[in-house]
Amino acid sequence: MDYLNVIAKLEENKRKLTEKLEDNTLPKEEYELIMHSIENYDYIIQLTEMNHFERGFAE
C-alpha cells in the first residue's frame, strides 16, 4: 500500500468509530473503548505521516 491508501484506510476506520459515538445508548465502557481506539488511530496516522515524510528518523 502506498501512503495515500494507508492514510485513507486509517481515516475511514477512525470515521466509522466516530459515527458509533453518536449512539447515545452506548454503555460507558464501550464509549471509552471507542474513544481509546480513536486516539490510537490518531497516533498511527501521525506515525504514518512522520514515516512518509521521514521526520521520524534521527540522523
N, C-alpha and C positions, 0 to 999 in steps of 0.2 A: 504494500500500500504506500502511496505517496502521501506527503504531508497534508495536502488539501483533503484527501479522502479520510485520513485519520481524524483530522480536526472536525470534519463534517459528521463523522460517525459519533465521536465523543460528544459534540454539541447536541446531536439528535437524542442520544441517550439521556443527557442531562435535561433536555427539554421535556422528555417523557416523564421523568421523575418530578419535574417542577409541576407538570399538569396534575400528577397524582396528589400533590399538596393542596389542590383546590377542593378536594373532598373534605368537607367539614366533619365527617363522621369517622375520620381516621383515629384509631387509638393513639395515645401519646407515644407509646413505644415505637409504633410504625412510623409516625411522623418524625421522630428523632432519628430513626434508621434511614429514612429517605433524606433528611437533611444532611446526615453524615455522608451518605453516598454522593449527594450533590457537591459537597465540599471536596470529596475525593476526586470527582470528575474535574472540578476547577483546578485542583493541584496537578492532575495528569495532563490537562490541557496546557497548563503553564510549563510543565516539564517538556512536553512535546514541542512547544514553541521555542523553548530555550535550546533544545537539541537541534531543531531545524535551523535556527539562526546562529548556532554554535556559540551561544552566550554562556552555556553551562560548562564550558571547558576552560580550565585554567592552564596557562602556559608558563 
